[in-house]
Amino acid sequence: MTLDRHRIDGVAPITAKILPAEVFDERLSQAGYTKAGSAPAQGNRLKVWWVHAEYARVEAIYSPDGATAITAYHVAV
């Protein structure tokens, strides 16, 4: 639960440790990110990749039901 520990290019700093998925997704979408895929993650969570034309890919981890964004960070391509 570390959304507030990572900076995502093009998105205003997130000060909450978690966010409802619809709020988090809207912030990324408004910054020009698009969902590129998903897969199961450790701890029965959901991993989602977001891509942007200018910024590095973002990997986000959601709760098992996909309702809560837990963390997100840039990953090398």
PyMOL CGO cylinders between C-alpha atoms (Angstrom):
from pymol import cmd
from pymol.cgo import CYLINDER

trace = [
    CYLINDER, 0.00, 0.00, 0.00, 2.46, 2.50, -1.27, 0.3, 1, 1, 1, 1, 1, 1,
    CYLINDER, 2.46, 2.50, -1.27, 0.87, 4.69, -3.91, 0.3, 1, 1, 1, 1, 1, 1,
    CYLINDER, 0.87, 4.69, -3.91, 2.23, 7.71, -2.03, 0.3, 1, 1, 1, 1, 1, 1,
    CYLINDER, 2.23, 7.71, -2.03, 5.83, 6.46, -2.26, 0.3, 1, 1, 1, 1, 1, 1,
    CYLINDER, 5.83, 6.46, -2.26, 6.16, 6.50, -6.05, 0.3, 1, 1, 1, 1, 1, 1,
    CYLINDER, 6.16, 6.50, -6.05, 6.06, 9.35, -8.56, 0.3, 1, 1, 1, 1, 1, 1,
    CYLINDER, 6.06, 9.35, -8.56, 4.34, 8.67, -11.89, 0.3, 1, 1, 1, 1, 1, 1,
    CYLINDER, 4.34, 8.67, -11.89, 5.38, 10.94, -14.76, 0.3, 1, 1, 1, 1, 1, 1,
    CYLINDER, 5.38, 10.94, -14.76, 2.58, 13.24, -15.89, 0.3, 1, 1, 1, 1, 1, 1,
    CYLINDER, 2.58, 13.24, -15.89, 0.41, 12.53, -12.82, 0.3, 1, 1, 1, 1, 1, 1,
    CYLINDER, 0.41, 12.53, -12.82, 0.12, 14.87, -9.84, 0.3, 1, 1, 1, 1, 1, 1,
    CYLINDER, 0.12, 14.87, -9.84, 1.72, 13.34, -6.73, 0.3, 1, 1, 1, 1, 1, 1,
    CYLINDER, 1.72, 13.34, -6.73, -0.57, 10.85, -5.04, 0.3, 1, 1, 1, 1, 1, 1,
    CYLINDER, -0.57, 10.85, -5.04, -0.72, 11.43, -1.28, 0.3, 1, 1, 1, 1, 1, 1,
    CYLINDER, -0.72, 11.43, -1.28, -2.92, 8.46, -0.37, 0.3, 1, 1, 1, 1, 1, 1,
    CYLINDER, -2.92, 8.46, -0.37, -1.52, 4.99, 0.31, 0.3, 1, 1, 1, 1, 1, 1,
    CYLINDER, -1.52, 4.99, 0.31, -4.35, 3.38, -1.73, 0.3, 1, 1, 1, 1, 1, 1,
    CYLINDER, -4.35, 3.38, -1.73, -7.08, 4.68, -4.04, 0.3, 1, 1, 1, 1, 1, 1,
    CYLINDER, -7.08, 4.68, -4.04, -10.30, 3.27, -5.45, 0.3, 1, 1, 1, 1, 1, 1,
    CYLINDER, -10.30, 3.27, -5.45, -9.42, 1.81, -8.84, 0.3, 1, 1, 1, 1, 1, 1,
    CYLINDER, -9.42, 1.81, -8.84, -11.79, 4.11, -10.70, 0.3, 1, 1, 1, 1, 1, 1,
    CYLINDER, -11.79, 4.11, -10.70, -10.08, 7.20, -9.21, 0.3, 1, 1, 1, 1, 1, 1,
    CYLINDER, -10.08, 7.20, -9.21, -6.57, 5.90, -9.92, 0.3, 1, 1, 1, 1, 1, 1,
    CYLINDER, -6.57, 5.90, -9.92, -7.47, 4.75, -13.45, 0.3, 1, 1, 1, 1, 1, 1,
    CYLINDER, -7.47, 4.75, -13.45, -9.03, 8.12, -14.24, 0.3, 1, 1, 1, 1, 1, 1,
    CYLINDER, -9.03, 8.12, -14.24, -5.87, 9.95, -13.13, 0.3, 1, 1, 1, 1, 1, 1,
    CYLINDER, -5.87, 9.95, -13.13, -3.71, 7.83, -15.40, 0.3, 1, 1, 1, 1, 1, 1,
    CYLINDER, -3.71, 7.83, -15.40, -6.15, 8.11, -18.30, 0.3, 1, 1, 1, 1, 1, 1,
    CYLINDER, -6.15, 8.11, -18.30, -6.29, 11.90, -17.95, 0.3, 1, 1, 1, 1, 1, 1,
    CYLINDER, -6.29, 11.90, -17.95, -2.47, 11.97, -18.10, 0.3, 1, 1, 1, 1, 1, 1,
    CYLINDER, -2.47, 11.97, -18.10, -2.55, 10.06, -21.41, 0.3, 1, 1, 1, 1, 1, 1,
    CYLINDER, -2.55, 10.06, -21.41, -1.85, 6.52, -20.19, 0.3, 1, 1, 1, 1, 1, 1,
    CYLINDER, -1.85, 6.52, -20.19, -3.66, 3.54, -21.69, 0.3, 1, 1, 1, 1, 1, 1,
    CYLINDER, -3.66, 3.54, -21.69, -4.09, 0.08, -20.18, 0.3, 1, 1, 1, 1, 1, 1,
    CYLINDER, -4.09, 0.08, -20.18, -1.91, -2.36, -22.11, 0.3, 1, 1, 1, 1, 1, 1,
    CYLINDER, -1.91, -2.36, -22.11, -2.53, -5.66, -20.33, 0.3, 1, 1, 1, 1, 1, 1,
    CYLINDER, -2.53, -5.66, -20.33, -2.93, -7.46, -17.05, 0.3, 1, 1, 1, 1, 1, 1,
    CYLINDER, -2.93, -7.46, -17.05, -1.88, -10.63, -15.27, 0.3, 1, 1, 1, 1, 1, 1,
    CYLINDER, -1.88, -10.63, -15.27, -2.12, -12.29, -11.86, 0.3, 1, 1, 1, 1, 1, 1,
    CYLINDER, -2.12, -12.29, -11.86, 0.37, -10.93, -9.32, 0.3, 1, 1, 1, 1, 1, 1,
    CYLINDER, 0.37, -10.93, -9.32, 1.86, -12.20, -6.09, 0.3, 1, 1, 1, 1, 1, 1,
    CYLINDER, 1.86, -12.20, -6.09, -0.57, -12.54, -3.20, 0.3, 1, 1, 1, 1, 1, 1,
    CYLINDER, -0.57, -12.54, -3.20, -3.58, -13.16, -5.45, 0.3, 1, 1, 1, 1, 1, 1,
    CYLINDER, -3.58, -13.16, -5.45, -3.44, -9.52, -6.59, 0.3, 1, 1, 1, 1, 1, 1,
    CYLINDER, -3.44, -9.52, -6.59, -3.90, -8.10, -10.09, 0.3, 1, 1, 1, 1, 1, 1,
    CYLINDER, -3.90, -8.10, -10.09, -1.05, -6.51, -12.07, 0.3, 1, 1, 1, 1, 1, 1,
    CYLINDER, -1.05, -6.51, -12.07, -1.93, -3.99, -14.81, 0.3, 1, 1, 1, 1, 1, 1,
    CYLINDER, -1.93, -3.99, -14.81, 0.46, -2.35, -17.27, 0.3, 1, 1, 1, 1, 1, 1,
    CYLINDER, 0.46, -2.35, -17.27, -0.17, 1.20, -18.46, 0.3, 1, 1, 1, 1, 1, 1,
    CYLINDER, -0.17, 1.20, -18.46, 1.65, 2.72, -21.46, 0.3, 1, 1, 1, 1, 1, 1,
    CYLINDER, 1.65, 2.72, -21.46, 2.19, 6.30, -22.58, 0.3, 1, 1, 1, 1, 1, 1,
    CYLINDER, 2.19, 6.30, -22.58, 3.57, 7.78, -25.79, 0.3, 1, 1, 1, 1, 1, 1,
    CYLINDER, 3.57, 7.78, -25.79, 6.24, 9.81, -23.91, 0.3, 1, 1, 1, 1, 1, 1,
    CYLINDER, 6.24, 9.81, -23.91, 6.72, 8.25, -20.47, 0.3, 1, 1, 1, 1, 1, 1,
    CYLINDER, 6.72, 8.25, -20.47, 8.02, 4.88, -19.30, 0.3, 1, 1, 1, 1, 1, 1,
    CYLINDER, 8.02, 4.88, -19.30, 5.54, 2.06, -18.79, 0.3, 1, 1, 1, 1, 1, 1,
    CYLINDER, 5.54, 2.06, -18.79, 3.75, 1.94, -15.42, 0.3, 1, 1, 1, 1, 1, 1,
    CYLINDER, 3.75, 1.94, -15.42, 3.08, -1.29, -13.56, 0.3, 1, 1, 1, 1, 1, 1,
    CYLINDER, 3.08, -1.29, -13.56, 0.18, -1.03, -11.10, 0.3, 1, 1, 1, 1, 1, 1,
    CYLINDER, 0.18, -1.03, -11.10, -0.89, -3.55, -8.50, 0.3, 1, 1, 1, 1, 1, 1,
    CYLINDER, -0.89, -3.55, -8.50, -4.55, -3.81, -7.54, 0.3, 1, 1, 1, 1, 1, 1,
    CYLINDER, -4.55, -3.81, -7.54, -6.44, -5.72, -4.89, 0.3, 1, 1, 1, 1, 1, 1,
    CYLINDER, -6.44, -5.72, -4.89, -7.59, -9.24, -5.89, 0.3, 1, 1, 1, 1, 1, 1,
    CYLINDER, -7.59, -9.24, -5.89, -11.03, -7.93, -6.89, 0.3, 1, 1, 1, 1, 1, 1,
    CYLINDER, -11.03, -7.93, -6.89, -9.49, -5.05, -8.88, 0.3, 1, 1, 1, 1, 1, 1,
    CYLINDER, -9.49, -5.05, -8.88, -11.39, -2.46, -6.84, 0.3, 1, 1, 1, 1, 1, 1,
    CYLINDER, -11.39, -2.46, -6.84, -8.40, -0.81, -5.13, 0.3, 1, 1, 1, 1, 1, 1,
    CYLINDER, -8.40, -0.81, -5.13, -5.09, 0.43, -6.54, 0.3, 1, 1, 1, 1, 1, 1,
    CYLINDER, -5.09, 0.43, -6.54, -2.36, -0.52, -4.06, 0.3, 1, 1, 1, 1, 1, 1,
    CYLINDER, -2.36, -0.52, -4.06, 0.87, 0.64, -5.69, 0.3, 1, 1, 1, 1, 1, 1,
    CYLINDER, 0.87, 0.64, -5.69, 2.21, 1.81, -9.05, 0.3, 1, 1, 1, 1, 1, 1,
    CYLINDER, 2.21, 1.81, -9.05, 5.66, 2.55, -10.39, 0.3, 1, 1, 1, 1, 1, 1,
    CYLINDER, 5.66, 2.55, -10.39, 7.60, 2.98, -13.62, 0.3, 1, 1, 1, 1, 1, 1,
    CYLINDER, 7.60, 2.98, -13.62, 9.37, -0.06, -15.06, 0.3, 1, 1, 1, 1, 1, 1,
    CYLINDER, 9.37, -0.06, -15.06, 12.14, -0.24, -17.63, 0.3, 1, 1, 1, 1, 1, 1,
    CYLINDER, 12.14, -0.24, -17.63, 11.02, -1.38, -21.04, 0.3, 1, 1, 1, 1, 1, 1,
]
cmd.load_cgo(trace, "trace")
